[in-house]
């Protein structure tokens, strides 16, 4: 004996459809509908999080690119600066670029009490990869070394 979940009629049959209303005896499982709903919800949530994360990463990359461009100089500018130039001459040659990083060192003099002041300026290579830098190092106000990494 089968009880139709749609019309509540009872029938003694092996058919898969109710002889009264013609609908299938099996109703969709509630657990299956809940699982399907949760799967769709998870896909929507994951898709939304991915879109937000992607937008945040793109914004961070754009900001980093702008910062690197502000401190970038060309290979020609680097080559034109000669050891022995003053710090003011170097800063004028690289303008409007600003250093990506500056390091200042002060050491006590060995033979006399005069302090030794050293500093290095770092600029990005224009059109280079991340981490391509130019380094200018000074003793006091005079350029003593320059390096390309």
C-alpha positions, 0 to 999 in steps of 0.5 A: 500500500502506498500513500501519495505525498501529494493527494494523500490517496492510498493505492495498492500498486507497484507504479511509480506514479499515483493513479489518482493525481498522476504525480510521482510517489517520491517527493524531493528530499528535504535534506537534499534541498538543504544541502543544495542550498548550502552548496549554492550559498558557499559558492556565492560567499567564496566568489564574493570573498575572492572578488574582494580579495582580488580588488584589494590585491590590485589596489595594493599593487597599484600603490606599490607601482606608484611608490616605485615610480616615484623613486625610479631613475633611468640607467642613463641618469645612474651612468651620468653621475660620477664618483666624487660628485656632491650629494646636492649634485646627485639629488639634482641629477635624480630629481624629481625622484625621491629615494626609496630608502636612505641609510645614515651611519655615524662612527666615532673617529679612530685617530681623532675625535671627529665623527665619520658620517656616511650615508647611502641613497637607494633608487629603483631602476626605471622599467626594472623588476621588483628589487632592481635598485641603484645605490649611491653612498657618501662619505660626508657630502661626497659620493664615494661609491655607486652600485647597481643591484 
